[in-house]
Amino acid sequence: MNNEVKQRLKWIKMYEECGNAGLVCLRCGISQPTLRKWWKRYQESGEDGLRSLSRRPQTSPCAKVGAAEENLILQIRKARNLGARRMQSKLKRLHGLALSTATIHKVLSQNAVKPLHTYRPPRVYTRYSRPLPGERVQMDTCKIGSGFYQYTAVDDCTRYRVLRLYSRRTAANTVDFIENVLEEMPFPIQRIQTDRGTEFFAYQVQEFLHEQGIKFRPNRPAAPHLNGKVERSQKTDKLEFYPVVDLADPELDRLLGEWQHYYNWERPHSSLGGKPPMDKYFELMWQTPYWADVWEHYDPDKEAYRIRDYALDKKRNKLK
């Protein structure tokens, strides 16, 4: 018998002895409705009736998570092994279900789902970002499947992306992709930064960049971290987009376009304070230079054709 039941039983015994409800309430510091409630429960159920009952409602019509939503969250966690943040994005994009990360965490905790990873000691990161849209666009390719290569371009400042799928990594496809990037990015591009893949060093590609007044800035070999934003965004595609589509689907290009639009206009980014790329661009839109300004600062005499061999390329730059 807990202390609350003992206290209420004391009220009942005192009332049985004197029969004066007003006196009992005055001495015990309770109201008469309270005494009548516990007296009635004591008459109906004895000492068990003096225990506090749950105040939880029988039904919750406004509850955000029901049995179906809870099962969906658990299935996604089991099949994809995603955290609450990525699950939130997947639920909204594919199922139209808007839940907070706190709600998803609550469902996982109630079902005793183990965390994704154990504690890791903090690491010191040096983050950088260009201050204006278009100052530096990181570009890369990755193999998605047999005969499927994704070209990706990410603006260093806003994280705005352009995606395309090609069957091969060739100079012609690279030029075609850059044309799409110039058409779809809502700001002029000053520099393109790539790794040292042969598809970027072709004469046809560099000639096209010269014609557009765009500076070509390849990274040194074995340094993927220098293209960290585009590398990370491609990992996001492999985790969130390609597992839910079929590469044999004839509508694959359209689905990739929808994913690109969602990424640029709706998907929040922690590096942007929870804003999507377009919101970041709108904040800096009036500071972004026009194409005329970009051409004014482009000197073709200083933009020599780059060599894929890093050692030779470095030596030649020193001879200038």
C-alpha positions, 0 to 999 in steps of 0.5 A: 500500500503506497502513501497516497492510499494510506492517506485516503484510507485515513480520511475514510476511517475518520469520516466513518468514526465521526460522520461529519464531512465538514470536520474531516475536510477541515482537519485534513485540508481537503474539499468535500467533493474530494472526500465524497469521490474517495468515499464512493470509490471505497464503497464500490471497490474497497482499498483498491478503489483508493488507488489513482487511475490513469488519466490517459484518454481512451482515444487520441483522434489528433495523435500524429503516429498511429499503428500504421505510421509506427510500423512504417517507421520501424520497417524503414529503420530495419530495411534502410538503417536510417537515422531520424533525420533521413527517415523524416525526409524519406517519410515526407517525400515518399509517403507524404507524412510530416513528422518531427525528428523528436516524434520519430525518436520517440517511436524508436525508443518506445520499441527499444530500437538500438542506436545506429552507432556508438559514441565517437570522440569529437573530431575537429573539422575545418569547414569552408564555403564560398560567400557567393553563389556560382563562385565555385561549382564542384563537379564529379561523376560516379557509377550507379550501375552497369551502364549508368553514370551520374554526373553531379554539380554542386554549388559550393555556397548554396548547395544547389545541385544539377544531376544527369545520368549517362551511359558513359563518361565521355567528353561529349557527355561532359560538355552536354552536362555542363550545358545543362548546368549552365541552363539550370543553375539560377546564377552565373558560374565563375569556376568549376572544380573537378577531380582529375578524371579524363572526362574533364581534361579533354580538349573539347571540354576545356575549349567549351569552358574557355568559350563560356568564360568559366575557370577550370580548377582541377584538384590534386590527385588522391584528394577527394576531400577537396571535392567534399560537398559533391562527394557527400551529395552523391552519397546522399543519392545512393542512400535516399534516392536509388534504393527506392527506384528501379534502374530499368524504369523508363521514367528514371530520368523524370524521377531523377529530375523530381529528386533534384527539384526536391533536393534544391527546393524542399530538403533542409540542409544542416549546413545551411541552418535547416534551409533548402538551397533555394532559400540560401540563394534567395538570401544572396541573390542581390549580391550575386554578380551577373554574367557581364561581371563574370566576363569582365574578370575573366582573362583568357590569357591566364587560363591555359589548358590543363594537363591531367598528369599532375606533376607535368601540370604543376611544372608547367604552371611554375614556368609561367 
